Amino acid sequence: MLTFDLRSFRFHLSARNVIHFPEAAAGNVLRGALGAGLKSIHCSGDCPGWSGRAARECGRGHPCRYAQIFEPVSSGAGPSGLADWPRPFVIRAAHLNGRTIGTGETFWFDINFFQTRDAYWNDFAGAFSQFAALMSVEQLDSDGRSASQPISIRLDPPGPAAKRLRVEFRTPTELKGSPRQQPEFAVLFARAQDRVSTLRQIYGAGPLEVDFRAMRARAAEVRMTHFDLQQVTAWRRSSCNRQVHSIGGFVGVAEYEGALGEFLPYLEAARWTGVGRQCAWGKGELKVELVS
């Protein structure tokens, strides 16, 4: 049985000072807080984590925890051609976009972890405790209720016999290979399958034993019948080199028609992983619905 496993945690905090989350950039604010907190906890002045791309070994002669979590690089194992591995988590904080949190006000956000064998959430709790006062952390199930076990998504057998599908792109999304940034189904499925497969191979149960080429040929037969998309423009400035990078993309909905059943489990997994560029900071969040 093929599954994709993850853990989802909700962090509840209280602001020590006023915190502003710019529109479309709440995930990036939390990204900065996480990186700074992890460095403060795990890196000393002689650790490569303090400059440039962090190395696998820190200055104290043991694996750099900051690098493993925040800037993972290939160890030679895992998918070929990847010098930099995807991060083992994604931030879910779109509800904070455009909000200002007053001193003493409580707020929350979710983080999905794909490394289920390691208690990374303890590192995150320590890092975010430096950003705001940590009130509590709870593990969630797939319905958002308190849980103690990982979320497990079956990738086989195929999902229900579905003919029409509606996908909502809830946060800015950029799909490599998508013409004119229109999310044709073949491209959307390929990016979702790539991401799920890579995360599973590096952090989970191992590579997927499926015929990627055949599945993608069938995905190319699914038609996009409707889309209503808007482009979001947003930027961030790197704290390392001060360069400006786009964190924008398209949001909105698209509808598809065809033999969709075998693809649904991967899109359900992509609900948790995100698709496209900069997923770790909350981009590429999907909501998938069957259309009767």
C-alpha positions in Angstrom: 0.0 0.0 0.0 1.4 3.4 -1.0 0.8 6.2 1.4 2.0 9.8 1.9 2.5 10.5 5.7 2.8 13.8 7.5 2.2 15.5 10.8 0.3 18.8 11.1 0.7 21.1 14.1 -1.1 24.3 15.1 1.0 26.9 17.0 -0.8 29.3 19.3 1.1 32.4 20.3 0.7 35.8 22.0 2.4 38.9 20.5 4.9 40.6 22.9 5.0 43.6 20.5 2.9 44.7 17.6 3.3 42.3 14.6 2.3 43.3 11.1 1.8 40.7 8.4 1.8 42.4 5.0 -0.7 41.3 2.4 0.3 38.0 0.7 3.4 37.8 2.9 2.5 36.3 6.3 4.3 33.1 5.5 7.4 35.1 4.6 7.3 37.0 8.0 7.1 33.6 9.8 9.9 32.3 7.5 12.2 35.1 8.7 11.3 34.4 12.4 11.9 30.7 12.0 15.3 31.1 10.4 16.5 33.6 12.9 15.2 31.5 15.8 16.8 28.3 14.5 20.1 30.0 14.0 20.0 31.5 17.5 19.3 28.0 19.0 21.6 25.8 16.9 24.3 27.9 15.4 27.4 29.6 16.9 29.7 32.0 15.2 31.8 29.2 13.7 28.8 27.4 12.2 28.3 27.7 8.4 24.7 28.4 9.1 25.7 32.0 9.8 26.8 32.7 6.2 25.5 31.6 2.8 24.2 28.2 2.1 24.6 26.1 5.3 26.8 23.0 5.2 25.9 19.6 6.5 28.4 19.8 9.3 28.5 22.7 11.7 31.6 24.2 13.3 31.1 21.9 16.3 31.6 18.7 14.3 28.1 17.4 14.2 25.2 17.7 11.7 24.0 21.3 11.6 20.4 21.2 12.8 19.7 24.6 11.3 20.8 23.3 7.9 18.9 20.1 8.1 15.6 22.0 8.7 16.0 25.3 7.0 18.6 24.9 4.2 18.8 21.1 3.5 21.3 20.1 0.8 21.7 16.7 -0.9 23.7 14.1 0.9 24.1 12.1 -2.3 21.1 9.9 -1.6 17.6 10.7 -2.7 16.4 12.1 -6.0 19.1 12.7 -8.6 19.7 16.2 -9.9 18.7 17.9 -6.6 21.6 19.9 -5.1 19.2 21.5 -2.6 16.4 19.4 -1.1 12.9 20.7 -0.5 12.4 21.8 3.1 10.7 19.2 5.3 7.8 21.5 6.2 5.3 24.1 4.9 3.9 27.1 6.7 0.1 27.7 6.5 -0.7 31.2 7.6 -2.7 32.8 4.8 -5.4 33.9 7.2 -2.9 36.3 8.7 -2.2 38.1 5.5 -2.8 41.9 5.8 -3.4 41.6 9.6 -1.8 43.6 12.4 -1.6 41.7 15.7 -1.6 44.0 18.8 0.5 43.6 21.9 -0.9 40.7 24.0 -3.2 39.6 21.2 -3.2 35.9 20.4 -2.8 34.4 16.9 -2.1 31.0 15.4 -0.8 29.3 12.3 -0.2 25.7 11.1 2.9 23.9 10.0 2.9 20.6 8.1 5.9 18.3 8.7 6.9 15.6 6.2 9.8 14.2 8.3 7.6 12.1 10.5 10.6 10.2 12.1 12.0 13.3 13.8 10.4 15.6 16.3 11.1 18.8 14.3 8.2 20.6 15.9 10.2 20.9 19.1 12.8 22.9 17.2 10.0 25.1 15.7 8.5 25.6 19.1 11.8 26.9 20.4 12.4 29.1 17.4 9.0 30.7 17.4 9.2 31.3 21.2 11.7 34.0 20.3 9.3 35.6 17.9 6.3 35.7 20.3 5.1 34.1 23.5 4.3 30.4 22.7 1.0 29.5 24.3 0.5 25.9 23.1 1.1 23.5 20.3 -1.4 20.9 19.2 -1.2 18.1 16.6 -4.2 17.9 14.2 -5.8 15.3 12.0 -7.0 15.8 8.4 -10.2 17.4 9.6 -8.4 19.9 11.9 -9.2 18.1 15.2 -6.7 17.3 17.9 -4.8 14.0 17.2 -1.8 11.9 18.2 -1.1 10.0 15.0 0.3 11.1 11.7 -2.0 11.9 8.8 -1.8 9.1 6.2 -3.0 9.7 2.6 -3.5 6.6 0.5 -2.0 7.1 -3.0 -3.5 3.8 -4.2 -5.9 2.4 -5.2 -7.4 5.2 -7.3 -9.9 7.6 -5.8 -13.6 7.7 -6.6 -14.7 7.6 -10.3 -14.7 11.4 -10.8 -15.4 13.2 -14.0 -15.3 16.9 -13.0 -13.0 18.6 -10.5 -12.7 22.2 -9.1 -9.3 23.3 -7.8 -9.0 26.5 -5.8 -5.5 28.1 -5.7 -5.8 29.7 -2.3 -2.4 31.3 -2.1 -0.1 32.7 -4.9 1.0 29.8 -7.1 3.8 29.5 -9.8 3.9 26.3 -11.8 7.0 25.5 -13.8 6.1 24.5 -17.3 2.6 26.2 -17.2 2.0 28.2 -20.4 1.0 31.8 -19.6 0.6 30.7 -16.0 -2.6 28.9 -16.8 -2.8 25.7 -14.8 -3.4 23.0 -17.4 -4.1 19.7 -15.6 -1.1 17.8 -17.0 1.2 20.5 -15.6 -0.6 20.7 -12.3 -0.6 16.9 -11.8 3.1 16.6 -12.8 4.2 19.3 -10.3 2.0 17.7 -7.5 3.3 14.2 -8.2 6.9 15.4 -8.4 6.6 17.2 -5.0 4.8 14.3 -3.2 7.3 11.8 -4.7 10.4 13.8 -3.7 9.2 14.5 -0.2 8.3 10.9 0.3 11.7 9.7 -1.0 13.8 12.0 1.1 11.8 12.2 4.4 9.2 9.4 4.3 8.8 5.8 3.3 10.9 6.0 0.1 10.4 6.4 -3.7 7.1 5.8 -5.3 7.0 2.7 -7.4 4.6 3.9 -10.1 4.8 4.5 -13.8 5.1 8.2 -13.9 5.2 8.5 -17.7 2.0 6.5 -18.2 0.2 8.4 -15.5 1.2 11.8 -17.0 0.2 10.7 -20.5 -3.3 10.0 -19.1 -3.3 13.3 -17.2 -2.7 15.1 -20.5 -6.1 13.8 -21.6 -7.9 15.8 -18.8 -9.3 19.1 -20.1 -9.4 22.5 -18.3 -13.0 23.6 -18.9 -13.0 26.9 -16.9 -10.6 29.2 -15.0 -10.9 32.4 -13.2 -7.4 33.6 -12.0 -5.9 36.8 -10.8 -2.2 37.6 -10.6 -0.9 38.7 -7.1 2.2 40.8 -7.0 4.3 40.6 -3.9 8.0 40.9 -3.0 10.4 40.0 -0.3 13.9 41.4 0.4 16.6 38.8 1.3 18.2 39.5 4.7 21.4 37.8 3.4 22.2 39.7 0.2 19.4 42.4 0.2 18.2 41.2 -3.2 14.5 41.5 -4.0 12.6 38.3 -4.9 9.0 37.8 -6.1 6.7 35.9 -3.9 3.7 36.5 -6.1 1.7 34.2 -8.4 -1.8 33.5 -9.5 -4.8 32.8 -7.2 -8.4 31.7 -8.2 -10.1 28.6 -9.4 -9.9 26.2 -12.3 -12.2 23.4 -13.3 -11.2 20.1 -15.1 -13.1 17.3 -16.8 -12.0 13.8 -17.7 -11.1 10.5 -16.0 -9.8 12.0 -12.8 -10.0 9.2 -10.2 -6.4 8.0 -10.2 -5.1 11.6 -9.8 -7.2 12.6 -6.8 -5.0 11.0 -4.1 -2.0 13.0 -5.3 -4.0 16.3 -5.4 -5.2 15.5 -1.9 -1.6 15.1 -0.8 -0.7 18.3 -2.6 -3.3 20.0 -0.4 -0.8 19.5 2.4 2.5 19.9 0.5 1.5 22.8 -1.8 2.7 22.9 -5.5 5.1 25.1 -7.4 7.7 27.5 -6.2 8.3 28.5 -2.6 5.8 26.1 -1.1 7.6 26.1 2.3 6.5 29.7 2.9 2.8 28.9 2.1 2.6 29.5 -1.7 0.7 27.0 -3.8 -1.9 26.0 -1.3 -4.8 24.1 -2.9 -8.4 23.2 -2.1 -9.8 20.4 -4.3 -13.6 19.7 -4.7 -15.5 17.2 -6.9 -18.1 18.8 -9.0 -21.4 16.9 -9.5 
